[in-house]
C-alpha cells in the first residue's frame, strides 16, 4: 500500500495473540482488516516504552502506515502513531 492507511498497532504477543515464533520477547504488530502481522522495518521500542501504561504491550494504538505484506509480516515503508 503506497497510500497511508490507518491500522491498529500493538504487541503481537500481548495484545494480538500471535504465536511466539520470534525470540527475544515482545514484537510490534499491526492488524489490517482483522488480520495481525508482525512488523518488519521498525521495532516495538522505537515508539516509546512498550511497557508504559499507553505502550504497545498494554494498549492497542492507531498508526498510519505504508508498506506491504510478506507472508506473516508487514514490511513498513512508513509508520506514524496517530495522536490520541
Buried (B, 14 or more C-beta within 10 A) or exposed (E): EEEBBEBBBBBBBBBBEBEEEEEEEBBBBBBBEEEBBBBBBBEBEEBEEBBEEEBBBBBBBEBBBBBEEEEBBBEBEEBBEEEE
